[in-house]
Amino acid sequence: MTVARLTKAQREWRPGMPKKRRSTKVMFASTVLLLEAFVMFFATLAVFGLRRGEFPPVLILGVGIGLSVLMVAACAVLNRPWGIGVGWVLQLVLILMGIIEPTMYLVGALFALAWWYGIRTGIRLDREAAQRAREQAEWEAAHPDQAAGPAQPQSP
């Protein structure tokens, strides 16, 4: 019988501990990168069909699928300090794919715009959520009798 290993967060959890809030910035950035991975995969297939005579097929498929996998893998490091920088590099790579397929200049620029907007908006929303959490904690400290929520009626 195989026993699943617990994550660090699962091992350290205790009853009554508040749930750690996920970053909206990271969720937005992950969404953009995953969409880019799909676009990169389909752009690879398009380049494979259109330019197979100009470039070796193994090179086209290897680079295209490799970049798609790299975009998916980058989602795992977005919560690290350098993770957003990796995302910006991938935005530049997507734009530079326009050298091979000119349509990718437009697609890459639009995704870079979506990336910028997602990061900027995510930072703002995370800041607002942290402020709300601080205000809620202050209110609960000032009103301990009301902080537990309404009392549940007893079953007969």
C-alpha positions, 0 to 999 in steps of 0.5 A: 500500500502506498501512502501519500506524502504530506506537504509541508503546509499539510504537516504544519496545519493545526485546527483553527489556523487561517488559510493562507491567501493565494496571490492574485498576481501569481494566478493571473501570471500563471493564466497568461503563461498557460495560454501562451503555452497553448499558443506556442504549441499551435504556432509550432504546428503552423510553422512546421506546416508552413516552413518545413522546407526552410528549417529542419522539422526536428528543430521546429518541433524541438524548439516550439514544444520545448518553449511550450513546456518551459512556459508551463514550468515557469508557472511553478516559479512565479512565487519566487522573487525572480519568477516574474523576471522569467515570465518577462523573458518568455514574453520577449521570446514570444515576441521574437518568434516573429522572426520565424513567423511574422504574425507572432510579433502581434500575438507576442505583443498582445500577450506581453500586454496581457502579462503586464496588465495581469501583473499590475492588476494582481499586485493592486488586488493583493495589496487591497486584500492584505489591507482588508485582512489587516482591517478585519484583524483589527476589528476582530481584536476590538470586538472579540465577542462578535468576532466568532460569528453568530451563535449556531442554534442548538439541535433538540 
